[in-house]
Amino acid sequence: MLGQTANLLENTSGSVVRTLADISGTVTSPVGDLLVGTAQLAGPWLAHTVIRVEGHYLTLAQGTAAVDVGFTYDGESRRFLIVRPATAYADAAVLLMLHGNGGTAENQANISYAADLVAATGNWVVLPEALNGTWNDDPGFSNGVDDVGFLAAVIDVLTHNFEVDARHIAISGLSNGAFMTERFACERSDLVSAVALVAGTLSNNLSRVCAPAQPRPILFIDGTADPIVPYDGSRLGTMSATDAYAFWETLHNCTPSAAMTTQLPDTSNDGTTVDLLRNAGCGSGKEVRLYTVNGGGHAWPGGWQYLPVPIIGTTSQDIDASNVIWSFASAYSAD
């Protein structure tokens, strides 16, 4: 559960942050059990500014700010990073982004160009961080960490302390973060409006117990040359991308014949192309999508090539995963 932590911190100008009003632009009660870190802004004289948060480098776009928030959950110090417009407005929509195995909140923000997405849309990207860099994504191999509860607590903190729109909170993730995103969609679909997985499919263990109270619109972005999460599935217990898509088609009561496949424009000479399989003919009233990145690796398309091609494969530039996810999620609200 949420625990009591210090509630005073100095910001960049040396003044004391006593309430969330200092960073969210609205009057709230004292921070209480939250530790609100330094609010740092991207300078107006630069297109991008690099800052340090919790010892990690974070790139901010012009007109954006970062806020570090920590609290105690289940006896552990946990944190999440907010990337938001420098001027915060009421009822902001939120996209949660979960990093991959061994990653950090800042690393995921940089890989996905989260600050550029915030600058373009005016909404917020929120990046929770796993304990020791790994999400407890598989109900069949629990490490004792309640990450579903932690993510629910992050959403609770956001909706009770910041001017965000609880009806427009989508969740996404990369790799291990993608599988964690899917577990959350199975167990706490009531808290999110849309779901997106990048370089993730579906574990066999989760498929046996996944029963969302309210199936949410979901999209997958998977590369056919992913050496870590194979597109065709693996003997380690992950389904193929197409089987994961079909699983959610069934959950949404979709008519298989309503599915449509489109080859997207090949806009970059990087050896990849993208096909979109989508089904909007679903009894749930929601949509299921699969973006197949032909020749694509274990990567966030449109983002950084965060490791060499021989290790993770090619990061396609034919689509921008952040923009694709945001465009998809913004069409839906929690009902």
N, C-alpha and C positions, 0 to 999 in steps of 0.2 A: 504494500500500500504506500501511498505518498507519505513521506516523512518530512520532518522539520529540518530545514537547512538554513544557512545564513541568507539574509535577504537584502544586504547592502553591498553594493559594488561600485567602484569608481568607473565613470565612463571616460571617453577619450579626452574630454575637456577638463577633467579633474573634479567634476561635480559628482554628487552621490545619486545613484539610481535608487529611489525609494519605492516607486510604484511603477506599474506597467505603463502608466501615462507617459513616462519619459520616452518609451520606445514605440508605443502603439498609437499615440496621438489621441487617446481617449482617457477619461478619468476612470480609474478602477480602485479597488481596495488595495492595501499594501500587498506586496508580493507574497508574504507568508511563507509557504513551503517551497517556493521556487527560488532558485539562484539564477538571476538574470545577468548575463554577462555583458561585456562591452558592446554597445551599438556602434558599429563602424560603417562609415559611408564611403562610397566611391566618389573621388573628387570630380567636380564638374569639368575640370580641365583635361581629363583623360578619358579615352573610350573605355578603358579597363584599369582597375586598380588591384594590386595583389596585397593582401593583408595576411596576418597570422592569427589563427583562432585555435586555442588548445594545442599550440605547437605545430599546427598544420597550415599550409598555405591555401588560401582561398582567393579565387579571382572574382571580383565584382564588376559589373557593368555600370556605366554612367547612370546615375539616378536610382541606384539600388543600395540597399543596406543589409548588413548581416547582424543577427542577434543570436547569442548562444544561451540556451536555457537548460538548466539542470535540475533534477529532483531525485529523491530517493524512492525506488520501487522495489518491493520485495527485499529490502535490506541492502540493495545495491545502488550506488550512485550511477544514474543514467542521464543522458543528455540528448538534445536534438538541436539542430541548427535551423534558423529561419533565414531565408533570403527573401526580401520583400522590397517594395518601392521605398525610396528614401522618404517620401511623403505617404504615410499610410492612410488608406480610406476605409470606411466602414463596409462590412459585408463582403470582404475579399474572399474569392474562391481560393482553394488550397489544393496543391498537388503534393502528396507525400512521395518521396523518393527514397528507396532503401538500397544501400550500397551492396556490393558483392562481397564474397568471402575475403577476409583480410583487409577490407577497405575501411574508409572513414566517411563521415558526413561530408567533409570538405572535398575528399577525393571524388565522391559521386557528383557533387555540385560542379566540379571542374570538368569531369568527363562529359557530362551532359549539357554543359553551358547553361546551367540553371539560371544564372544571373541574367543572361541574355533573354531567356524566356520570360523572366519576371519583368525586365525592362520593356519587352514587346507587348506583354499582355496586361500589366498592371496588377497581377495577382501574385500569390505567394507560393514559393516552393519550400517545403519543410522536410528536413533530412534527419530522421532519427538515426542513432548509432547503436550497433549491436555490442554486447559485451564481448571483449576479446576479438572483435572483428567478425564474429560468426553468428548468424541467425539460427534459431531453433525452428527450422522450417518443416521438419518431417515428424509427424506424430508417432511414427514407428521407431524413431531413434532419439528419444528425448534426452537432452543434456541437463534437464532440471531447471532451465531458464524459461520463465513464462513470458516469451516475447509477444504472444497474442495479447496478453494482459498489459504489457508495457506499451504496445502501440495503441491500445484502447485508452490508456492513461494519457498518452501524448495528445490524442484527439480531445480528451476531456480537458486537459490543460489549455489547449488552443481555444476551444469553444467557450470556456469560462473566464479566460483572462485576456483574450485578444479579440479584436473586431473582425472576426471571420464568419463566413456563412456556413453553418453546420450542414446545410443541404447540398453544398457543393464542395465536398472533400473527397478527392479521388486518391487512389493509392497505386504506386508503381514500384518496380524494382528491377535490378540487374542481377542475373545469375542467382546466387544464394538469396539475394534480396528479392528476386522475382519469385522464387519458390515460397519465400516468407510472405510475400504479397498474396500469393494464391491461397496459402493457408489462412491468412486473415480474411480473405474473401469467402472462404468456406465457413469460418467460425463466427465472424463478426460482420457480416454483410450489412447489418443494420446501421453501421457507422460510416459507410462510404457510399459514394454515388457512382463510381466507375473503377475499373481495374485494368492494369496493363502490366504485362510481363515482357522483359527484354532478355534474351538468352536464357530462357527458362521454359519448361514444358509442364509436366505434371508428374509427381512421384506416384508410384503404384500404391504406396501406403496411404497417401492423402486421398487418392481416388476412392478408396474403400470406405472412408468415413466422411467425405465431403458432402454436406447437406445444408447449403446456405438457406437461411430463412427467407431471404429475398435475393434471388440471383441478380447480379449486377452486370451491366454491359462489360464485356471483357475483350481485350485484344492481346495477341501474341506477336512478337517480332523475333524471328529465329533465323539463324544462318545455316545454310546447308553444309558449310565447311567449318562448323564450330567443333574444335577439338576437345572441348571440355564438357559441354552439354550437347551430345550428338543429336542432330536433327531427326534421325531415324530411331532415336531411343537408345538405351544402353542396358546391359545386363546388371548394372548397378541399381536398377530400380526406377528408371525414368522412362516415361512414355515418349513416343515420337511426337513431334510438333503437330502432325495431322491428327493423331489420336487424342491429344490434349484438346485440340480444337473441337473434335467430334464429341468428346465428353461434355464440354460446355454447351455445345449445340443441343445435346440431349437434355441437360439440366434446364435449358431455356425453352424446351419444347419447340424447337425450330423445325420447320419443314425442310428436309434435306434438298429437295428440288428447288428451293428458293435461293440456294447459295449461288453466288456469282464470283467468277475469277477474272481479274483485270491485270494486265501487264502494265506496270507503271513506267513512266518515261525514264530512260537511261541517261541521266543528266551528268554523270561523272565517269571519266575514263579510269575507273579503278578496278575493273574486272568483275564487278558485281551488277546484278539486276534485281528487281523486286517485283514479285507477284502478290497481289492482294486477293485473298479469299474472304468473302464476307457473306453473312446471312442475317438479313433484317426481318425475315419472315418467321418470327419467333412468337410463341404464345405468351411469353413474358413481356412482350413489347420492347425488349432490349435487343442489342445487336452483338454478334460474335464475329471477331475478325482474326485472321492470321496473315501477317506480312512475312512471306518467305523471301529471305535475302539470299539469292542464288550466288554462291561463292563467298558469302559473308561469314565472318568468324564469330568469336565469343566477344561481342562488342556492342556498344551503344551507337547505332547508325547516326551519322551526322555529328558525332562527338569526337573526342580525342582517340588517337591510336595509343592507348595507355600502356601497352606492352608491344614488343616487336611482333611482326606478322608470324614468324616461325612458332611463336608461343601461343598466340590467341587467334591468329587468322586476321583477315582484312576487315577494317572498319569501313563499311560502305558509306559513301556520301550521296547516294541516290535518294535517300529520304533522311529527314531529320526526326529522329525518334521523339525528341522532346516536343517538337511542334505537332507531330502526328498524335501523340498521346494527349496533349492539351486540347487539340481540336476535337478529338473523339470524346474526351471527358466533359468538355464544356457543354456538350449537347444534352447532358443528363443531370438530373438532380435526385437526391435521395427522397423517396416517397414513403 
